[in-house]
Amino acid sequence: MNKNIPSPPAIGLNVKKQRLEQSMSLDKLSRKSGVSKAMLSQIESEKVNPTIATMWKIAHALKADFNMLIKGKGKKVRKFQVNRHDDLTSLDTDSAGVHINVLSPITLAEDLELYTLTLQPDSVLNSTPHYQGTEEFLTVLSGSVKVTAGDKTTVLHEGDLINFDCDIDHAIENVTDKESMVYMVVRFSK
């Protein structure tokens, strides 16, 4: 072994330390990361060297700085992530007159997603159920919309906020003769 190359860091111990600091069980970390409990146990006991992809999943599940998890020392890098308007993902849906801007970074997908919805007059965004326990939070920025979730319906006006379970069929409909805009947060239950 080359004496100029330092020993590899104790990645497994770093993972275990972060997990225990968060009072998180191996089961929960496995569910959140998609890495099997057996593999996590082997990583923590330093029996295997995980791939970068595996460590990436673990770091995101722990909401830990990737480099700190690998190196195990140093000061945590504080998040300060900017998503510029020109870099946002825009989606035109199958529903005529509905336009979606994705505000959240891809790293938050299926965890916490942020959107703006622009609905032309009389347009509707129909959605099938999301994962069990998922919630939506809507704030009307302009105009008025009708929100339907299962058998419940209400009309919201500018400045109104609603929170509802969206693990059932649901819809957002512009009920005005002008463009309506909605800010939407989708929070997934894991």
LUMTI-317855 format. One record per atom (N, C-alpha, C): residue number from 1; x, y, z; atom name; residue in one letter. Coordinates in Angstrom, 3 decimals, padded with zeros to 6 digits. Each point is the difference from the previous one (the first is absolute). Example, Ala and Ser with C-alpha at 12.3 -4.5 7.8 and 13.67 -1.06 7.14 Angstrom:
BEGIN
num; east; north; up; atome; residu
1; 013.190; -005.690; 007.800; N; a
1; -000.890; 001.190; 000.000; CA; a
1; 000.900; 001.200; 000.000; C; a
2; -000.350; 001.050; -000.720; N; s
2; 000.820; 001.190; 000.060; CA; s
2; -000.770; 001.090; 000.730; C; s
END
This chain:
BEGIN
num; east; north; up; atome; residu
1; 000.844; -001.193; 000.000; N; m
1; -000.844; 001.193; 000.000; CA; m
1; 000.883; 001.249; 000.000; C; m
2; -000.369; 000.959; -000.801; N; n
2; 000.744; 001.243; -000.096; CA; n
2; -000.170; 000.793; 001.282; C; n
3; 001.112; 000.378; 000.602; N; k
3; -000.046; 000.728; 001.278; CA; k
3; -000.477; 001.434; -000.156; C; k
4; -000.018; 000.503; -001.250; N; n
4; -000.456; 001.373; -000.242; CA; n
4; -001.517; 000.103; -000.092; C; n
5; -000.664; -001.138; -000.122; N; i
5; -001.462; -000.004; -000.105; CA; i
5; -000.573; -000.293; 001.380; C; i
6; -000.809; 000.926; 000.532; N; p
6; -000.574; -000.231; 001.336; CA; p
6; -001.024; -001.130; -000.019; C; p
7; -000.269; -000.542; 001.162; N; s
7; -001.020; -001.038; 000.128; CA; s
7; -001.355; 000.587; -000.355; C; s
8; -000.891; -000.821; -000.551; N; p
8; -001.335; 000.524; -000.328; CA; p
8; -000.748; 000.400; 001.268; C; p
9; -000.912; 000.954; -000.141; N; p
9; -000.773; 000.440; 001.177; CA; p
9; -000.955; -001.091; 000.469; C; p
10; -000.410; 000.109; 001.234; N; a
10; -000.941; -000.959; 000.601; CA; a
10; -001.416; 000.414; -000.376; C; a
11; -000.363; -000.230; -001.258; N; i
11; -001.296; 000.429; -000.529; CA; i
11; -001.153; -000.599; 000.800; C; i
12; 000.100; -001.297; 000.299; N; g
12; -001.073; -000.666; 000.745; CA; g
12; -000.242; 000.616; 001.359; C; g
13; 001.080; 000.348; 000.684; N; l
13; -000.144; 000.637; 001.313; CA; l
13; -000.627; 001.383; -000.131; C; l
14; 000.330; 000.700; -001.101; N; n
14; -000.595; 001.314; -000.233; CA; n
14; -001.507; -000.116; -000.244; C; n
15; -000.394; -001.024; -000.774; N; v
15; -001.426; -000.232; -000.260; CA; v
15; -000.711; -000.308; 001.313; C; v
16; 000.575; -000.899; 000.790; N; k
16; -000.617; -000.397; 001.262; CA; k
16; -000.129; 001.193; 000.945; C; k
17; 001.049; 000.815; 000.066; N; k
17; -000.028; 001.179; 000.873; CA; k
17; -001.141; 000.936; -000.400; C; k
18; -000.104; 000.282; -001.312; N; q
18; -001.073; 000.886; -000.478; CA; q
18; -001.380; -000.598; 000.284; C; q
19; -000.138; -001.286; -000.230; N; r
19; -001.288; -000.673; 000.204; CA; r
19; -000.411; 000.070; 001.471; C; r
20; 000.947; -000.298; 000.894; N; l
20; -000.309; 000.005; 001.431; CA; l
20; -000.266; 001.414; 000.519; C; l
21; 000.707; 000.989; -000.545; N; e
21; -000.250; 001.393; 000.403; CA; e
21; -001.430; 000.421; -000.335; C; e
22; -000.576; -000.636; -001.007; N; q
22; -001.372; 000.309; -000.411; CA; q
22; -001.006; -000.975; 000.605; C; q
23; 000.465; -000.868; 000.889; N; s
23; -000.856; -001.016; 000.634; CA; s
23; -000.779; -000.782; -001.060; C; s
24; 000.699; -000.383; -001.064; N; m
24; -000.630; -000.702; -001.112; CA; m
24; 000.411; -001.476; 000.043; C; m
25; -000.972; -000.876; -000.126; N; s
25; 000.290; -001.437; -000.020; CA; s
25; 000.550; -000.399; -001.366; C; s
26; 000.625; -001.167; -000.057; N; l
26; 000.458; -000.540; -001.281; CA; l
26; -001.188; -000.209; -000.945; C; l
27; -001.134; -000.457; 000.561; N; d
27; -001.199; -000.202; -000.819; CA; d
27; -000.436; 001.298; -000.674; C; d
28; -000.041; 001.075; 000.782; N; k
28; -000.454; 001.278; -000.542; CA; k
28; 000.983; 000.522; -001.055; C; k
29; 001.302; -000.113; 000.286; N; l
29; 000.989; 000.446; -000.977; CA; l
29; -000.114; -000.827; -001.280; C; l
30; -000.265; -001.276; 000.140; N; s
30; -000.168; -000.871; -001.163; CA; s
30; -001.195; 000.453; -000.839; C; s
31; -001.131; 000.287; 000.666; N; r
31; -001.203; 000.459; -000.716; CA; r
31; 000.253; 001.325; -000.712; C; r
32; 000.669; 000.918; 000.690; N; k
32; 000.219; 001.331; -000.558; CA; k
32; 001.034; 000.007; -001.119; C; k
33; 000.983; -000.882; 000.079; N; s
33; 001.101; 000.017; -000.966; CA; s
33; -000.176; -000.987; -001.146; C; s
34; -000.805; -001.047; 000.227; N; g
34; -000.106; -001.053; -001.006; CA; g
34; 001.164; -000.970; 000.034; C; g
35; 000.849; 000.104; 001.026; N; v
35; 001.127; -000.921; 000.196; CA; v
35; -000.455; -001.032; 001.023; C; v
36; 000.236; -001.264; -000.283; N; s
36; -000.494; -001.056; 000.892; CA; s
36; 000.588; 000.133; 001.400; C; s
37; -000.752; -000.471; 000.971; N; k
37; 000.448; 000.027; 001.394; CA; k
37; 001.280; -000.818; 000.156; C; k
38; 000.073; -001.140; -000.686; N; a
38; 001.197; -000.846; 000.077; CA; a
38; 001.226; 000.741; -000.525; C; a
39; -000.161; 000.708; -001.125; N; m
39; 001.125; 000.764; -000.566; CA; m
39; 000.408; 001.128; 000.933; C; m
40; -000.986; 000.699; 000.569; N; l
40; 000.318; 001.078; 000.946; CA; l
40; 000.778; -000.533; 001.199; C; l
41; -000.411; -001.154; 000.506; N; s
41; 000.686; -000.624; 001.132; CA; s
41; 001.447; -000.332; -000.365; C; s
42; 000.202; -000.518; -001.206; N; q
42; 001.357; -000.326; -000.441; CA; q
42; 000.846; 001.263; -000.191; C; q
43; -000.615; 001.065; -000.509; N; i
43; 000.722; 001.265; -000.171; CA; i
43; 000.417; 000.540; 001.357; C; i
44; -000.955; 000.043; 000.961; N; e
44; 000.290; 000.548; 001.315; CA; e
44; 001.061; -000.803; 000.747; C; e
45; 000.076; -001.295; -000.255; N; s
45; 001.002; -000.829; 000.688; CA; s
45; 001.295; -000.099; -000.811; C; s
46; 000.111; 000.834; -001.044; N; e
46; 001.210; 000.078; -000.826; CA; e
46; 000.345; -001.323; -000.689; C; e
47; -001.013; -000.820; -000.293; N; k
47; 000.233; -001.284; -000.673; CA; k
47; -000.010; 000.133; -001.514; C; k
48; -000.599; 001.087; -000.518; N; v
48; -000.033; 000.238; -001.442; CA; v
48; 000.345; 001.458; -000.277; C; v
49; 000.477; 000.244; -001.208; N; n
49; 000.242; 001.366; -000.462; CA; n
49; -001.136; 000.373; -000.940; C; n
50; -000.860; 000.919; 000.408; N; p
50; -001.168; 000.350; -000.821; CA; p
50; 000.395; 000.776; -001.252; C; p
51; -000.841; -000.099; -001.012; N; t
51; 000.212; 000.785; -001.215; CA; t
51; -000.376; 001.454; 000.267; C; t
52; 000.423; 000.856; -000.892; N; i
52; -000.352; 001.420; 000.115; CA; i
52; -001.515; 000.160; -000.086; C; i
53; -000.634; -000.759; -000.892; N; a
53; -001.459; 000.092; -000.153; CA; a
53; -000.706; -000.388; 001.297; C; a
54; 000.487; -001.044; 000.653; N; t
54; -000.596; -000.428; 001.276; CA; t
54; 000.188; 001.078; 001.071; C; t
55; 001.197; 000.572; 000.066; N; m
55; 000.264; 001.055; 000.991; CA; m
55; -000.838; 001.237; -000.288; C; m
56; -000.236; 000.275; -001.286; N; w
56; -000.838; 001.145; -000.376; CA; w
56; -001.416; -000.180; 000.550; C; w
57; -000.547; -001.208; -000.159; N; k
57; -001.339; -000.299; 000.512; CA; k
57; -000.042; 000.148; 001.522; C; k
58; 001.025; -000.529; 000.667; N; i
58; 000.052; 000.067; 001.464; CA; i
58; 000.115; 001.448; 000.463; C; i
59; 000.876; 000.767; -000.642; N; a
59; 000.194; 001.407; 000.376; CA; a
59; -001.306; 000.775; -000.133; C; a
60; -000.739; -000.215; -001.098; N; h
60; -001.265; 000.726; -000.185; CA; h
60; -001.053; -000.462; 000.998; C; h
61; -000.027; -001.287; 000.314; N; a
61; -000.968; -000.494; 000.985; CA; a
61; 000.291; 000.581; 001.380; C; a
62; 001.286; 000.188; 000.318; N; l
62; 000.389; 000.570; 001.294; CA; l
62; -000.010; 001.526; -000.023; C; l
63; -000.209; 000.569; -001.214; N; k
63; 000.099; 001.450; -000.180; CA; k
63; 001.353; 000.496; 000.522; C; k
64; 001.043; -000.793; -000.308; N; a
64; 001.357; 000.296; 000.440; CA; a
64; 000.827; 000.476; -001.179; C; a
65; 000.981; 000.835; 000.250; N; d
65; 000.921; 000.436; -001.026; CA; d
65; 000.793; -001.208; -000.494; C; d
66; -000.036; -000.239; -001.300; N; f
66; 000.636; -001.175; -000.597; CA; f
66; 001.496; -000.060; 000.348; C; f
67; 000.713; 001.114; -000.201; N; n
67; 001.442; 000.013; 000.264; CA; n
67; 000.316; -000.249; 001.465; C; n
68; -000.802; 000.579; 000.885; N; m
68; 000.236; -000.207; 001.425; CA; m
68; -000.253; -001.464; 000.367; C; m
69; -000.990; -000.614; -000.624; N; l
69; -000.302; -001.399; 000.281; CA; l
69; 001.157; -000.897; -000.452; C; l
70; 000.594; 000.335; -001.123; N; i
70; 001.134; -000.773; -000.513; CA; i
70; 001.253; 000.246; 000.843; C; i
71; 000.302; 001.254; 000.253; N; k
71; 001.233; 000.348; 000.710; CA; k
71; -000.142; -000.113; 001.512; C; k
72; -001.189; 000.271; 000.499; N; g
72; -000.250; -000.149; 001.430; CA; g
72; 000.549; 001.083; 000.871; C; g
73; 000.431; 001.075; -000.574; N; k
73; 000.506; 001.077; 000.840; CA; k
73; -000.259; 001.315; -000.698; C; k
74; 000.300; 001.023; 000.705; N; g
74; -000.195; 001.320; -000.580; CA; g
74; -001.358; 000.562; 000.371; C; g
75; -000.191; 001.202; -000.406; N; k
75; -001.228; 000.721; 000.296; CA; k
75; -001.046; -000.316; -001.060; C; k
76; -001.228; -000.166; 000.429; N; k
76; -001.091; -000.269; -000.936; CA; k
76; -000.147; 001.168; -000.969; C; k
77; -000.165; -000.333; -001.253; N; v
77; -000.242; 001.020; -001.009; CA; v
77; -001.480; 000.359; 000.058; C; v
78; -000.288; 001.246; 000.320; N; r
78; -001.381; 000.465; 000.122; CA; r
78; -000.605; 000.165; -001.394; C; r
79; -001.244; -000.407; -000.142; N; k
79; -000.677; 000.109; -001.287; CA; k
79; -000.269; 001.449; -000.339; C; k
80; 000.211; 000.312; -001.252; N; f
80; -000.331; 001.311; -000.548; CA; f
80; -000.102; -000.200; -001.506; C; f
81; -001.078; -000.645; -000.402; N; q
81; -000.183; -000.406; -001.388; CA; q
81; -000.976; 000.938; -000.679; C; q
82; 000.414; 000.549; -001.117; N; v
82; -000.827; 000.928; -000.764; CA; v
82; -000.436; -000.681; -001.286; C; v
83; -001.273; 000.052; -000.289; N; n
83; -000.545; -000.467; -001.278; CA; n
83; -000.466; 001.228; -000.757; C; n
84; 000.735; 000.363; -001.026; N; r
84; -000.336; 001.178; -000.799; CA; r
84; -001.225; -000.268; -000.875; C; r
85; -000.793; 001.021; -000.198; N; h
85; -001.221; -000.102; -000.784; CA; h
85; 000.255; -000.622; -001.371; C; h
86; 001.076; 000.402; -000.646; N; d
86; 000.299; -000.518; -001.337; CA; d
86; 000.357; -001.481; 000.009; C; d
87; 000.347; -000.534; 001.171; N; d
87; 000.388; -001.407; 000.106; CA; d
87; -001.132; -000.905; 000.488; C; d
88; -001.170; 000.577; 000.296; N; l
88; -001.113; -000.799; 000.504; CA; l
88; -000.548; -000.914; -001.087; C; l
89; -000.500; -001.140; 000.437; N; t
89; -000.652; -000.926; -000.920; CA; t
89; -001.441; 000.429; -000.163; C; t
90; -000.436; 000.124; -001.242; N; s
90; -001.389; 000.357; -000.299; CA; s
90; -000.668; -001.178; -000.680; C; s
91; -001.234; -000.248; 000.390; N; l
91; -000.746; -001.123; -000.557; CA; l
91; -001.334; 000.474; -000.536; C; l
92; -000.299; -000.383; -001.211; N; d
92; -001.351; 000.159; -000.517; CA; d
92; -000.649; -001.363; 000.158; C; d
93; -001.156; -000.040; 000.573; N; t
93; -000.654; -001.272; 000.315; CA; t
93; -000.920; -000.437; -001.133; C; t
94; -000.560; -001.183; 000.166; N; d
94; -001.007; -000.489; -000.940; CA; d
94; -001.289; 000.801; 000.114; C; d
95; -000.155; 000.708; 001.117; N; s
95; -001.180; 000.831; 000.218; CA; s
95; 000.203; 001.336; -000.710; C; s
96; -000.853; 000.317; -000.946; N; a
96; 000.117; 001.253; -000.748; CA; a
96; -000.080; 001.191; 000.940; C; a
97; 000.899; 000.956; -000.193; N; g
97; -000.041; 001.242; 000.769; CA; g
97; 000.653; -000.077; 001.363; C; g
98; 000.710; -001.102; 000.309; N; v
98; 000.667; -000.138; 001.293; CA; v
98; 001.504; -000.036; -000.238; C; v
99; 000.721; 000.888; 000.676; N; h
99; 001.458; 000.068; -000.118; CA; h
99; 000.600; -000.109; 001.406; C; h
100; 001.047; -000.814; 000.141; N; i
100; 000.619; -000.236; 001.309; CA; i
100; 001.470; 000.398; -000.046; C; i
101; 000.448; 000.785; 000.992; N; n
101; 001.422; 000.281; 000.219; CA; n
101; 000.437; -000.777; 001.231; C; n
102; 001.057; -000.784; -000.139; N; v
102; 000.554; -000.757; 001.129; CA; v
102; 001.043; 000.893; 000.664; C; v
103; -000.244; 000.386; 001.253; N; l
103; 000.897; 000.904; 000.711; CA; l
103; 001.055; -000.734; 000.817; C; l
104; -000.308; -001.211; 000.439; N; s
104; 000.901; -000.742; 000.888; CA; s
104; 001.089; -000.713; -000.793; C; s
105; 001.181; -000.174; 000.633; N; p
105; 001.075; -000.731; -000.678; CA; p
105; -000.335; -001.485; -000.101; C; p
106; 000.613; -000.672; -000.946; N; i
106; -000.257; -001.415; -000.234; CA; i
106; 000.327; -000.841; 001.233; C; i
107; 000.902; 000.473; 000.847; N; t
107; 000.375; -000.759; 001.203; CA; t
107; -001.161; -000.137; 000.976; C; t
108; -001.024; 000.833; -000.143; N; l
108; -001.166; -000.076; 000.886; CA; l
108; -001.144; -000.816; -000.589; C; l
109; 000.186; -000.542; -001.198; N; a
109; -001.074; -000.755; -000.654; CA; a
109; -000.517; -001.104; 000.908; C; a
110; -001.320; -000.094; 000.061; N; e
110; -000.723; -000.973; 000.821; CA; e
110; 000.335; 000.128; 001.487; C; e
111; 000.357; 001.216; 000.402; N; d
111; 000.205; 000.318; 001.409; CA; d
111; -000.802; 001.272; 000.303; C; d
112; 000.428; 001.096; -000.593; N; l
112; -000.696; 001.283; 000.134; CA; l
112; 000.137; 000.703; -001.339; C; l
113; -001.114; 000.175; -000.704; N; e
113; 000.036; 000.590; -001.337; CA; e
113; -000.767; 001.314; -000.012; C; e
114; 000.560; 000.993; -000.686; N; l
114; -000.558; 001.345; -000.053; CA; l
114; -000.311; 000.360; -001.450; C; l
115; -001.180; 000.565; -000.227; N; y
115; -000.449; 000.320; -001.356; CA; y
115; -000.772; 001.312; -000.030; C; y
116; -000.061; 000.605; -001.185; N; t
116; -001.040; 000.983; -000.299; CA; t
116; -000.815; -000.580; -001.146; C; t
117; -001.306; 000.146; 000.099; N; l
117; -000.923; -000.451; -001.037; CA; l
117; -000.659; 001.231; -000.599; C; l
118; 000.013; 000.071; -001.309; N; t
118; -000.716; 001.057; -000.698; CA; t
118; -001.145; -000.676; -000.747; C; t
119; -001.213; 000.434; 000.298; N; l
119; -001.184; -000.602; -000.618; CA; l
119; -000.735; 001.058; -000.806; C; l
120; -000.194; -000.282; -001.273; N; q
120; -000.770; 000.886; -000.866; CA; q
120; -001.486; -000.137; 000.362; C; q
121; -000.861; 000.942; -000.429; N; p
121; -001.424; -000.077; 000.342; CA; p
121; -000.593; -001.367; -000.318; C; p
122; -000.777; -000.504; 000.951; N; d
122; -000.728; -001.269; -000.119; CA; d
122; 000.891; -001.238; -000.151; C; d
123; 001.303; 000.105; 000.251; N; s
123; 000.873; -001.172; -000.100; CA; s
123; 000.011; -000.763; 001.329; C; s
124; 000.309; -001.294; -000.094; N; v
124; -000.028; -000.885; 001.173; CA; v
124; 001.250; -000.873; -000.011; C; v
125; 000.635; -000.143; 001.154; N; l
125; 001.081; -000.967; 000.183; CA; l
125; -000.567; -001.150; 000.819; C; l
126; -000.247; -001.123; -000.656; N; n
126; -000.477; -001.210; 000.678; CA; n
126; 001.197; -000.850; 000.372; C; n
127; 000.034; -000.478; 001.225; N; s
127; 001.126; -000.810; 000.473; CA; s
127; -000.484; -001.303; 000.604; C; s
128; 000.732; -001.052; -000.296; N; t
128; -000.265; -001.295; 000.623; CA; t
128; 000.670; -000.009; 001.378; C; t
129; -000.351; -000.962; 000.847; N; p
129; 000.583; -000.023; 001.354; CA; p
129; 001.524; -000.082; 000.003; C; p
130; 000.599; 000.762; 000.913; N; h
130; 001.445; -000.091; 000.247; CA; h
130; 000.223; -001.107; 001.027; C; h
131; 001.246; -000.166; 000.438; N; y
131; 000.316; -001.008; 001.009; CA; y
131; -000.850; 000.186; 001.259; C; y
132; -000.269; -001.106; 000.692; N; q
132; -000.762; 000.019; 001.256; CA; q
132; 000.596; 001.030; 000.961; C; q
133; -000.843; 000.849; 000.566; N; g
133; 000.432; 000.988; 000.991; CA; g
133; 000.522; 001.305; -000.586; C; g
134; -000.007; 000.158; -001.321; N; t
134; 000.500; 001.230; -000.619; CA; t
134; -001.024; 001.123; 000.170; C; t
135; 000.510; 001.210; 000.237; N; e
135; -000.850; 001.181; 000.198; CA; e
135; 000.359; 001.077; -001.014; C; e
136; -000.979; 000.826; -000.349; N; e
136; 000.251; 001.190; -000.804; CA; e
136; -000.412; 001.226; 000.803; C; e
137; 000.774; 001.065; -000.175; N; f
137; -000.300; 001.301; 000.585; CA; f
137; -000.091; 000.961; -001.179; C; f
138; -001.132; 000.659; -000.166; N; l
138; -000.188; 000.937; -001.106; CA; l
138; -000.288; 001.385; 000.550; C; l
139; 000.620; 000.995; -000.603; N; t
139; -000.311; 001.395; 000.276; CA; t
139; -000.332; 000.650; -001.331; C; t
140; -001.144; 000.662; -000.071; N; v
140; -000.397; 000.673; -001.233; CA; v
140; 000.722; 001.345; -000.067; C; v
141; 000.823; 000.163; -001.039; N; l
141; 000.740; 001.244; -000.179; CA; l
141; -000.818; 001.032; -000.767; C; l
142; -000.837; -000.475; -000.935; N; s
142; -000.898; 000.907; -000.730; CA; s
142; -001.164; -000.810; -000.550; C; s
143; -001.147; 000.651; -000.120; N; g
143; -001.185; -000.659; -000.519; CA; g
143; -000.732; -000.815; 001.048; C; g
144; -000.757; -000.992; -000.460; N; s
144; -000.762; -000.889; 000.874; CA; s
144; 000.029; -001.399; -000.586; C; s
145; 000.096; -000.992; 000.877; N; v
145; 000.025; -001.396; -000.453; CA; v
145; -000.928; -000.840; 000.862; C; v
146; -000.514; -001.052; -000.623; N; k
146; -000.785; -000.991; 000.734; CA; k
146; 000.910; -001.201; 000.217; C; k
147; 000.082; -000.437; 001.253; N; v
147; 000.810; -001.162; 000.352; CA; v
147; -000.937; -001.124; 000.412; C; v
148; 000.207; -001.158; -000.606; N; t
148; -000.785; -001.187; 000.330; CA; t
148; 000.969; -001.108; 000.392; C; t
149; -000.257; -000.623; 001.145; N; a
149; 000.796; -001.146; 000.457; CA; a
149; -000.985; -001.046; 000.490; C; a
150; -000.123; -001.084; -000.759; N; g
150; -000.999; -001.007; 000.337; CA; g
150; -001.384; 000.599; -000.120; C; g
151; -000.773; -000.040; 001.099; N; d
151; -001.366; 000.527; -000.027; CA; d
151; -000.103; 001.417; 000.586; C; d
152; 001.143; 000.652; 000.239; N; k
152; -000.014; 001.352; 000.575; CA; k
152; 000.403; 001.021; -001.056; C; k
153; -000.686; 001.157; 000.024; N; t
153; 000.251; 001.061; -000.974; CA; t
153; -000.112; 001.351; 000.692; C; t
154; 000.855; 000.940; -000.418; N; t
154; -000.095; 001.371; 000.480; CA; t
154; 000.551; 000.929; -001.069; C; t
155; -000.420; 001.258; 000.063; N; v
155; 000.537; 001.020; -000.899; CA; v
155; 000.908; 000.905; 000.818; C; v
156; 001.195; 000.237; -000.533; N; l
156; 000.992; 000.844; 000.663; CA; l
156; 000.236; 001.257; -000.826; C; l
157; 000.234; 001.108; 000.691; N; h
157; 000.255; 001.279; -000.650; CA; h
157; 001.407; 000.462; 000.352; C; h
158; 000.440; 001.048; -000.655; N; e
158; 001.355; 000.520; 000.203; CA; e
158; 000.329; 000.109; 001.494; C; e
159; 001.135; -000.595; 000.380; N; g
159; 000.457; 000.033; 001.390; CA; g
159; -000.474; -001.168; 000.838; C; g
160; -000.978; -000.766; -000.480; N; d
160; -000.501; -001.158; 000.753; CA; d
160; 001.000; -001.152; -000.072; C; d
161; -000.003; -000.803; 001.054; N; l
161; 000.887; -001.163; 000.103; CA; l
161; -000.829; -001.224; 000.334; C; l
162; 000.370; -001.136; -000.574; N; i
162; -000.635; -001.269; 000.336; CA; i
162; 001.084; -001.052; 000.158; C; i
163; -000.252; -000.936; 000.889; N; n
163; 000.850; -001.173; 000.204; CA; n
163; -000.918; -001.205; -000.087; C; n
164; 000.368; -000.991; -000.825; N; f
164; -000.858; -001.175; -000.145; CA; f
164; 000.826; -001.236; -000.314; C; f
165; -000.568; -001.151; 000.336; N; d
165; 000.614; -001.279; -000.346; CA; d
165; -000.181; -000.202; -001.495; C; d
166; 001.088; -000.288; -000.702; N; c
166; -000.092; -000.166; -001.453; CA; c
166; 000.344; -001.429; -000.421; C; c
167; -000.221; -000.939; 000.929; N; d
167; 000.160; -001.409; -000.352; CA; d
167; -001.336; -000.580; -000.479; C; d
168; -000.838; 000.910; -000.509; N; i
168; -001.280; -000.331; -000.634; CA; i
168; -000.087; 000.844; -001.278; C; i
169; -000.974; -000.310; -000.867; N; d
169; -000.182; 000.836; -001.187; CA; d
169; -000.266; 001.432; 000.442; C; d
170; 000.625; 000.960; -000.689; N; h
170; -000.205; 001.402; 000.359; CA; h
170; 000.157; 000.869; -001.245; C; h
171; -000.524; 001.232; 000.092; N; a
171; 000.019; 000.892; -001.155; CA; a
171; 000.078; 001.452; 000.451; C; a
172; 000.615; 000.815; -000.860; N; i
172; 000.067; 001.449; 000.206; CA; i
172; -000.536; 000.632; -001.276; C; i
173; -001.040; 000.837; 000.143; N; e
173; -000.681; 000.570; -001.169; CA; e
173; -000.076; 001.517; 000.113; C; e
174; 000.363; 000.680; -001.062; N; n
174; -000.150; 001.448; -000.056; CA; n
174; -001.479; 000.302; -000.246; C; n
175; -000.626; 000.746; 000.907; N; v
175; -001.436; 000.290; -000.112; CA; v
175; -000.262; 001.453; -000.407; C; v
176; 001.035; 000.650; -000.548; N; t
176; -000.168; 001.388; -000.422; CA; t
176; 000.165; 000.110; -001.513; C; t
177; -000.266; 001.205; -000.513; N; d
177; 000.207; 000.244; -001.431; CA; d
177; 001.369; 000.633; -000.253; C; d
178; 000.874; -000.057; 001.027; N; k
178; 001.371; 000.510; -000.110; CA; k
178; 000.961; -001.102; 000.427; C; k
179; 001.266; 000.207; -000.265; N; e
179; 001.034; -000.942; 000.429; CA; e
179; 000.066; -000.030; 001.528; C; e
180; 000.139; -001.186; 000.567; N; s
180; 000.200; -000.156; 001.446; CA; s
180; 001.365; -000.639; 000.225; C; s
181; 000.628; 000.378; 001.117; N; m
181; 001.302; -000.568; 000.324; CA; m
181; -000.021; -000.513; 001.437; C; m
182; 000.589; -001.188; 000.175; N; v
182; 000.010; -000.671; 001.299; CA; v
182; 001.425; -000.398; 000.350; C; v
183; 000.379; 000.172; 001.257; N; y
183; 001.268; -000.511; 000.519; CA; y
183; -000.331; -001.316; 000.699; C; y
184; 000.711; -001.082; -000.352; N; m
184; -000.312; -001.313; 000.533; CA; m
184; 001.237; -000.646; 000.615; C; m
185; -000.200; -000.571; 001.195; N; v
185; 001.028; -000.779; 000.673; CA; v
185; -000.560; -001.425; 000.156; C; v
186; 000.787; -000.986; -000.427; N; v
186; -000.387; -001.395; 000.168; CA; v
186; 000.977; -000.625; 000.986; C; v
187; -000.543; -000.505; 001.110; N; r
187; 000.834; -000.625; 001.033; CA; r
187; -000.318; -001.485; 000.045; C; r
188; 001.030; -000.814; -000.265; N; f
188; -000.169; -001.437; -000.040; CA; f
188; 000.258; -000.595; 001.369; C; f
189; -000.780; -000.986; 000.360; N; s
189; 000.185; -000.728; 001.249; CA; s
189; 000.854; -001.221; -000.298; C; s
190; 001.047; -000.190; 000.788; N; k
190; 000.890; -001.150; -000.239; CA; k
190; -000.034; -000.925; 001.191; C; k
END
